[in-house]
């Protein structure tokens, strides 16, 4: 049996090596990379606010105990009870009080809810956690924001395989570090390290998908699947498929990064990604704290609150990966950003955990619409207006994503602390709704005439090939002589 298992494993490795150039296998690798990155990004969202609050509480208790232990011992006797005449006599004073006159006051009713053990004891300290949690969440995106401009041009020179593999390794190390961190400083360092790994995986992954899926409709569908990936994959799979030691530069020199950043249509698409994701970035650090303050939410409720957004994001990216190409990606993004704005404004209206289901579902679904339409359009704009090398343009897309997740938690935490969570959601909602009309400019972006001709020729050839394959299939089905009119 051991030899048979070894043979099966050998056949699997052989198949993986033969399928190394398969587009579906490349899609699976990016699918896993983005999912693991997103899991590491969001799994700590419901944990960190209560963890930091309890950490600070325990620190304060320790300091208080140390302070009391350093004080002098209490006086030997505070009062003397006389059993002869049933009176209480205080040292240094001639006043006496009858013991029967000292009546203990009954305990006051607290009126706390059933889960009072989960309620924070200090509301002011809880509000102070907004800034600390926001800065911790923003550290990953800030480091990723700084790293992206270097990763994009690097993939143009050495290819996509090595950066993707390096990103996985860095994320693995940061996860281990996060698991064993026992202080805010170590958590901050682990979160920042994840930003470097995320930059490598996301920029190179999106660029690789854009290079292997040249048809615009197929590219949108592939990126939609990658954005909605589920958790699976092994590091050994990448060693076999990606060949991380192999350097494969692009066959042509890409458009400079600064030139792409001056393209107004790329900037609008990047802005849609930034402002769409900034809403959920502001929700992540502030919503759990607001729930602890107003709903006295249990720890499991802090995590469940984001479940509708996660599920609806998966649904949105899968549906609109294909549908956005048919209905118009500009229209999909316009509707998506508008729905994001309306949904976040409705979040503070919730009175309990169940009231958060609909607005959070709307936020996740709408962000899925924006991401699955704007990520493919970044590659399309490069095909239409620049050189078809995708590392730099997806570095810009990732920079936009990171700006949302860097500015959102850092600014959102401070705003929530100063003017409150409801006003924070109102502000970001109005910003999203105001930005949405700019997506109209993406309806028919101008391009170079020869590039438009090449794109039209490529799309037509892809569709002709598909139709001819279907025709052959149907012709093969009707080979029965009874259907042959010429016989």
BABA-454087 format. One record per residue: residue in three letters; x, y, z of N, C-alpha, C in turn. Coordinates in steps of 0.1 Angstrom, whole numbers, plus 5000, padded with zeros to 4 digits. Example, Ala and Ser with C-alpha at 12.3 -4.5 7.8 and 13.67 -1.06 7.14 Angstrom:
2
ALA513249435078512349555078513249675078
SER512849785071513749895071512950005079
This chain:
487
UNK500849885000500050005000500950135000
UNK502050125007502950245008503450274994
UNK503850164986504350194973503250244964
UNK502050194965500950254957500650394960
UNK500650434973500550574977501650664971
UNK502850614972503950684966503850704951
UNK503250604944503050614930502050714927
UNK500950714935499850814933500350954935
UNK501150974945501751104948502651154937
UNK503451054931504351084920503551124908
UNK502451054905501551094894500951234896
UNK500551264908500051404911501051504908
UNK502251484913503351584911503651594896
UNK503651484889503851484874502751564867
UNK501551544872500451614865500551764868
UNK500951804880501051944884502152014875
UNK503251934873504351994865503852014850
UNK503151914845502651924832501652034830
UNK500852064841499752164840500252294845
UNK501552314846502152434852501652564844
UNK501552544831501152664823499652674822
UNK498852594829497452594828496952724834
UNK495952784828495352914833494552884846
UNK493852774846493052744858493952714870
UNK495052654868495952634880496552764885
UNK496852854875497252994879496153064887
UNK494953054882493853114889493653054903
UNK493852924905493752864918494852914927
UNK496052934922497152984931496753124936
UNK496353214927495953354931494753344940
UNK493853264937492653244945493053214960
UNK493953124962494453084975495253204982
UNK496053264973496853374979496053494984
UNK495053534976494153644981493253604993
UNK492853474993492053435004492753425017
UNK493953365017494753365029495053505034
UNK495453595025495753725029494453795035
UNK493353765029492053825034491753765048
UNK491953635049491653565062492453625073
UNK493753635070494653695081494353845084
UNK493753905074493454045076492154065084
UNK491153975082489953995089489653905101
UNK490453795103490153705114490453775127
UNK491253875128491553945141490554065143
UNK489754095134488854205135487954195147
UNK487254085150486354085162487154055174
UNK488454015173489253975185489954085191
UNK490554175183491554275188490854375197
UNK489654435194489154535203488954485218
UNK488354375220488154325233489454275239
UNK490354225231491654175236492454285241
UNK492554395234493354515238492654575251
UNK491354575251490654635263490954555275
UNK490954425274491254335286492654345289
UNK493554365279494954375282495254505290
UNK494654615286494754735293494254725307
UNK493054655309492454645322493354565331
UNK493954455326494854375334496054455338
UNK496554535329497754615332497454715343
UNK496254785343495854875353495654805366
UNK495154685367494954615379496254585385
UNK497254535377498554505382499254625388
UNK499154745381499754865386499154905399
UNK497754895400497054935412497554845424
UNK497654715421498054615432499454645437
UNK500354675427501754715431501754835439
UNK500954935436500855055443500455035457
UNK499354955459498854925473499854845481
UNK500554755474501554675482502754755487
UNK502954875480504154955484503755055495
UNK502455065498501955155509502255095522
UNK502255175532502555125546501355035551
UNK501654955561500554865566499454945573
UNK498254905573497154975579497354985594
UNK496655075600496655085615496154955621
UNK496654925633496354805639494854795643
UNK494254905648492854905651492255025646
UNK491155015639490455135634489355165644
UNK488855065651487755095661487754975671
UNK487155005683487154905694485654895697
UNK485254765698483854735701483854685716
UNK482954755723482854725737481654635739
UNK481954505744480954415746480154445759
UNK480654535767480054565780478754645778
UNK478954755771477754845768477354845753
UNK477954755745477554745731477754875723
UNK478954935725479255065718480555045710
UNK480755135701481955135692482755265696
UNK484055245699484955355704486055365694
UNK486255485688487355515678488655555685
UNK489855505681491055555687491255705685
UNK491755775695492055915694490856005695
UNK489655945698488456015698487655965710
UNK486956065717486156025728484755985724
UNK484356005711483055985707482755835706
UNK481555795710481155655710479755645702
UNK479655535695478455515687477955375691
UNK476555365693476055235696476055145684
UNK476455025686476454935674475154905668
UNK474054925676472754905671472355015661
UNK473055135663472655245654473355235640
UNK474355145639475055125626474255015618
UNK473455065608472654975600473254965586
UNK473654855582474254845568473154875558
UNK473554955548472654995537472454885527
UNK471254865522471054755513471754775500
UNK472254675493472954695480471954755470
UNK472454845462471654915451471454815440
UNK470354825433470054745422470854795410
UNK471554715403472354755392471654765379
UNK470754675377469954675365470754635352
UNK471854565354472654525343471954415335
UNK472254395322471654295314472254155319
UNK471654045313472053915317473553895314
UNK474153955303475453935300476354045306
UNK476054085318476854195324478354165326
UNK478654035326480054005327480854045315
UNK480154055304480754085291480854235289
UNK480154315297480054455295481354525300
UNK481854625292483054695297482754775309
UNK483754785318483554855331483755005329
UNK484555045319484955185317484655225303
UNK483655305301483255345288484255445282
UNK484855535290485855625285487055555280
UNK487455445288488655375283488355295270
UNK487055245269486655175257486755265245
UNK486355395247486355485236487855515232
UNK488755515241490155545238490755425230
UNK490055315230490655195222490455225207
UNK489555315203489255335189490555375182
UNK491355465188492555505181493655395181
UNK493755325192494755215192494455105182
UNK493155065182492754965173492855005159
UNK492455135156492555185143493955195138
UNK494955235146496355235142496855095140
UNK496455005148496954865146496454815132
UNK495154835129494654785117495254855105
UNK495554985106496055065095497555035093
UNK498254975102499654945100499954855089
UNK499154755087499354665076499154725062
UNK498154805061497854875048498854985045
UNK499355045056500355155054501655095049
UNK502154985055503354925050503154865036
UNK501954815033501654765019501654875009
UNK501154995014501055115005502455155002
UNK503455145011504855195008505555084999
UNK505154965001505854854994505454844979
UNK504154864977503554844963504354904952
UNK504755034953505355094941506755024937
UNK507254954947508554874943508154734938
UNK507054674942506754544938506254544923
UNK505454644919504954654906506054644895
UNK506954744895508054734885508954614886
UNK509054564899509854444901509354324893
UNK507954304893507354194886507554204871
UNK507654334866507954344852509354294848
UNK510254294858511654254855511854104858
UNK511254054869511553914872510453824871
UNK509253874867508053784866507253784879
UNK506153694879505253694889505453584899
UNK506153474896506253354904506953384917
UNK508153444916508953464928508253554938
UNK507653674934507053754944505853684951
UNK505053604943503953534950504353444960
UNK505453364957505953274967506553344979
UNK507253444977507853524988506753584997
UNK505653624990504553684998503953575007
UNK503753455003503253345011504153325023
UNK505453315021506353295032506353405042
UNK506253525038506253635047504953635055
UNK503853605049502553595056502553485066
UNK503253375063503353265072504053305085
UNK505153375083505953415095505153515103
UNK504553615096503753715104502553655112
UNK501953545106500953475113501453415126
UNK502553345125503153285137503453385147
UNK504053495143504353605152503153665159
UNK502053675151500853735156500253635167
UNK500353505164499753415174500453415187
UNK501753445188502453445200502753585206
UNK502153685201502353815206501553845218
UNK502253905228501553925241501554075245
UNK501854165235501854305238501454385225
UNK501054505227500654585216501754605206
UNK502954625210504054645201504354525192
UNK504354405198504554285189503354265180
UNK502154295184501054285175501154385163
UNK501654505166501854605156502954565146
UNK504054505151505054455142504554345133
UNK503854245139503354135131502354185120
UNK501554275124500554325114501254405103
UNK502354475106503054555096503754455087
UNK504354345092505054245084504154185074
UNK502854165078501854105069501654195056
UNK501854325058501754425047502654395036
UNK503954355039504954325029504554205021
UNK504054095028503653975022502453995013
UNK501454075018500254105010500654174997
UNK501554274998501954344986502454254975
UNK503354164979503954064970502853974964
UNK501953924972501053824967499953894958
UNK499354004963498254064955498654124942
UNK499754204942500254274930500654174920
UNK501454074924501953974914500753884910
UNK499853854919498753764916497853824905
UNK497453944907496554014898497254034884
UNK498554064885499254084872499353954865
UNK499553834872499653704865498353674859
UNK497153694866495853664860495653744847
UNK495953874848495753964836496553924824
UNK497753864827498653824816498153694809
UNK497553604817497153474812495753474806
UNK494953564812493553584806493553704798
UNK493753694785493853814777492553864772
UNK491553784771490153824767489553904779
UNK488954014776488454104786487354034795
UNK486453964788485353894796485853784804
UNK486753704799487353594807488153644818
UNK488853754816489653824827488753864838
UNK487653924835486753974846486153854854
UNK485853744847485353624854486453564863
UNK487653554858488753504866489053584878
UNK489153714876489453804888488253794898
UNK487053784893485953774902486053644911
UNK486453534905486653414912487853424922
UNK488853494918490053504926489753594939
UNK488953694936488553784948487653714958
UNK486953614953486053544962486553414966
UNK487853394967488453264970488053204983
UNK488053074984487753004997489052945002
UNK489152915015490452875021490852735018
UNK491852725010492452595007493852625000
UNK494652525000495952534993497052505002
UNK498152454997499352415004500552484999
UNK501552515007502852575003503552494993
UNK503552354994504252264985503752284971
UNK502352314969501752324956502452444949
UNK502752544956503452664949504852624945
UNK505552544953506952504950506952434936
UNK505952354934505852264922505452354910
UNK504352434912503752504901504452634897
UNK504852714908505352844905506752844901
UNK507552754906509052754904509652884908
UNK509652914921509953044926511453084923
UNK512252994920513653034916513853074902
UNK512753054894512853094880512453234877
UNK513353314871513053454868512653464854
UNK511453514852510853534838510453674836
UNK511253754830510953894828509853904816
UNK509154014816508154034806508854054792
UNK508154014781508754024768508854164763
UNK508154264769508154404764508254494777
UNK508754604775508854704786507554764788
UNK507154764801505854824804505854974805
UNK504655034806504555184808505055224821
UNK505855324823506355374836505155394845
UNK505455374858504455384869503955524870
UNK504755624868504355764869503355804858
UNK503655744846502755774834501355714837
UNK501355594843500055534846499255614857
UNK500055664866499455744877498855874872
UNK499255924861498756044855497556024846
UNK497255894844496055864835494755894843
UNK493955984839492756014848491755904849
UNK491655814839490755704839491255594849
UNK492555574850493055484860492855534874
UNK493055674875492855734888491455724893
UNK490455734884489055724888488755574892
UNK489255484884489055334888489755314902
UNK490955364904491555344916490855414928
UNK490255524925489455594935488255514939
UNK487655454929486455364933486855254942
UNK487955194939488455084948488755144962
UNK489355254963489755314975488555344984
UNK487655424979486555474987485555364989
UNK485355264980484555154983484955074995
UNK486355044995486854965006487055045019
UNK487155175018487355255030486155245040
UNK485055215034483855205043483955085052
UNK484354965047484454855055485754865064
UNK486754935059487954955067487655045079
UNK486755135078486355215090485455135099
UNK484655045094483754965102484554865111
UNK485554805105486254695112486754735126
UNK487454845128487954875141486854945150
UNK485855015145484955095153483655025156
UNK483154935147481854865149481954775162
UNK482954695164482954615176482954695189
UNK483754805189483754895201482354955203
UNK481755005192480355055193479354955198
UNK479554835194478654725198478854695213
UNK480154695218480454675232479854785240
UNK479854905235479455025243477855035243
UNK477255015232475755035231474954905233
UNK475454795228474654665229475154575240
UNK476254605246476954515256477054375249
UNK477654375237477654255229478654155235
UNK478354025233479253925237480353915226
UNK481353835230482553825221482153755208
UNK481353655208480953585196480153675187
UNK479353765193478553855185479453955177
UNK480653985183481554085176481954025162
UNK482153885162482553825150481453795140
UNK480353755146479153725138478653845130
UNK478853965136478354085130478954105116
UNK480154065113480754075100480453965091
UNK479853855096479553745087478653775075
UNK477653855076476853885064477653965054
UNK478554045058479454115048480354025041
UNK480953925048481853835042481153745032
UNK479953695036479153605027478753685014
UNK478153795016477653875005478853924996
UNK480053945001481153984993481553864983
UNK481553744989481753624980480753614969
UNK479453634973478353624963478553734952
UNK478853864957478953974948480053954938
UNK481253914943482353904934482153794924
UNK481553684928481253574918480253614908
UNK479153674912478153714902478553814893
UNK479153924898479454034889480854024882
UNK481653914885482753894878482453874863
UNK481353814860480853794846479753894843
UNK478853924852477754014848478154154846
UNK479254204853479654334851480054364837
UNK480654264830481054284816479854314807
UNK478754244810477554254802476754384804
UNK476654424817475854534821476754664820
UNK478054654819478854774819479554784833
UNK480854774833481554784845481454924852
UNK481355024844481155154850479855164858
UNK478855104852477455114858477555024871
UNK478154914870478254824882479054894894
UNK480054964890480855034901480055154906
UNK479255224898478455334902477355294912
UNK476655184908475655134917476255074930
UNK477455014929478054954941478455054951
UNK479155164946479655264956478455334962
UNK477355354954476155424960475555334971
UNK475455204968474855114978475755104991
UNK477055104989477955115000477655235009
UNK477555345003477255475011475955465018
UNK474855415012473555405018473655305030
UNK474355195028474355085038475055125050
UNK476255195049476955235061476255345069
UNK475455425062474655525069473555455078
UNK473155335073472055265080472655185092
UNK473955155092474455075103474155125117
UNK474455255120474155295134472655295138
UNK471755275129470355265132469955135139
UNK470855035138470654905144470554915159
UNK469654845165469454845180470054715186
UNK470254615178470854485183471554425172
UNK472054305175472954225165472154195152
UNK470854175154470054135142469754255133
UNK469754375138469554495130470754525121
UNK471954455124473154475116473154395103
UNK472354285103472454195092472254255078
UNK471154335076470854385063471854495059
UNK472254595067473254695062474554625060
UNK475054535069476354475066476354385054
UNK475154315051475054245039475154335027
UNK474554445028474554545017475954595014
UNK476754625025478054675024478954575017
UNK478954445021479754345015479454315001
UNK478154304998477654284984478054394975
UNK477954514979478254634971479754644969
UNK480554614979482054614977482454504967
UNK481754394968482054294958481754334944
UNK480654414942480454474929481554564924
UNK482054654933483054744930484354674926
UNK484754584935486054514932486054434920
UNK484954354918484954264906484754344893
UNK484454474893484354554881485554634879
UNK486054694890487254784888488554714886
UNK488754594892490054524890490254484876
UNK489254424869489354394855489554524846
UNK488854634850488954744841490354814842
UNK491054784853492454834853493254774842
UNK493154644841493854574830493354614816
UNK492054634815491554684802492054824798
UNK492154914808492655044805494055044800
UNK494854954806496254934801496254884787
UNK495454784784495354724771494954834761
UNK494054924765493455024756494355144754
UNK495055184764495755314764497255304766
UNK497755184770499155174773499755044768
UNK500955004773501554884769500954774778
UNK500654654772499954544779500854474789
UNK501454544799502254484809501554524822
UNK501254434831500254464841500754484855
UNK502054454858502554464871502354604878
UNK502654714870502554844876501054894878
UNK500154854869498854904870498154834882
UNK498454704885497854644896498554684909
UNK499754734908500454794920499554924923
UNK499154994913498355114916496955074922
UNK496354964917495154914922495254874937
UNK496454804940496654764953496954884962
UNK497654984957497855104965496555174968
UNK495555174959494255234962493555154972
UNK493655024971493054934982493654964995
UNK494954974995495654995008495455135014
UNK495255235005494955365010493555365018
UNK492655295013491355275020491555215033
UNK492355105034492555035046493555095055
UNK494355195050495255275059494555395065
UNK493955475056493255595061491955565068
UNK491255455064489955425071490155405086
UNK490955305090491055275104491755395112
UNK492755455107493455555114492655685116
UNK492055725105491155845106489855815113
UNK489255695109487955655115488055645130
UNK489155585135489255565150489255705157
UNK489955795151489955935158488656005157
UNK487955995145486656055144485655995153
UNK485655865154484655795163484855835177
UNK486155855181486455895195485956035198
UNK486056125187485756265190484256295188
UNK483656255177482256295174481356175174
UNK481856055176480955935177480855855164
UNK480455725166480355635155479255665145
UNK478055705149477055745139477555855129
UNK478155955134478656065126479756015116
UNK480555925121481655865112480955795101
UNK479955715103479355635092478555735083
UNK478055835088477355935079478356005070
UNK479556045075480556115067481056025056
UNK481455895059481955805048480855775038
UNK479555765043478455735034478255845024
UNK478355975029478156085020479356095010
UNK480556065014481756065006481555964994
UNK481155844998480955744987479855774977
UNK478755824982477655864973478055984964
UNK478856074969479356184961480356144951
UNK481156044953482155994944481555914932
UNK480455844935479855754926479655804911
UNK479155934909478955974896480255984887
UNK481455994893482655994886482855864877
UNK482155754881482255634873481655644860
UNK480955744857480355774844481455794833
UNK482555844838483655874828484355744823
UNK484055634830484655504826483755434816
UNK482655494812481755434803482355404790
UNK483055494784483655474771484955544770
UNK486055504777487255574778487955564764
UNK488555684760489255684747490555604748
UNK490955554736492255474736492955494722
UNK494155444721494855454708494155364698
UNK494055424686493355354675493855214672
UNK495155194672495755064669495454964680
UNK495455024693495154934704493654884704
UNK492754984700491354944699491154834688
UNK491854854677491754754666492254614671
UNK493354614678493854484683492954424693
UNK492354504702491454444712490154394705
UNK489654464695488454414688488754284680
UNK489954284674490354164667490554044676
UNK491154064688491353954698490053904703
UNK489053994707487753954712487053874701
UNK487053924689486353854678486853714676
UNK488153704676488853574673488453474684
UNK488453524697488153434708486653384707
UNK485753474703484353434702484153344690
UNK484853374679484753284667485253144670
UNK486353134678486953004682485952934690
UNK485253004699484252944708483052894700
UNK482552974690481452924682481852814674
UNK483052814668483452704659483552574667
UNK484052584680484152464688482752404691
UNK481752494694480352454696479752394684
UNK480052454672479552394660480052254657
UNK481352234660481852104658481252004667
UNK480952044679480251964689478951914684
UNK478152014680476751984676476851904663
UNK477751924654477851854642478251704645
UNK479051684656479351554660478151484665
UNK477251554672476051494677475151444667
UNK475151514655474151484645474751394633
UNK475651304637476251224626475451104623
UNK474351084630473450964627472950974613
UNK472850864605472450874591471050924589
UNK470150904599468750944598468651094597
UNK469651164602469651314601470351364588
UNK470951274580471651314568470751334557
UNK470451454553469451484542470051454528
UNK471451434527472051414514472251264511
UNK471951184521472151044518471050984509
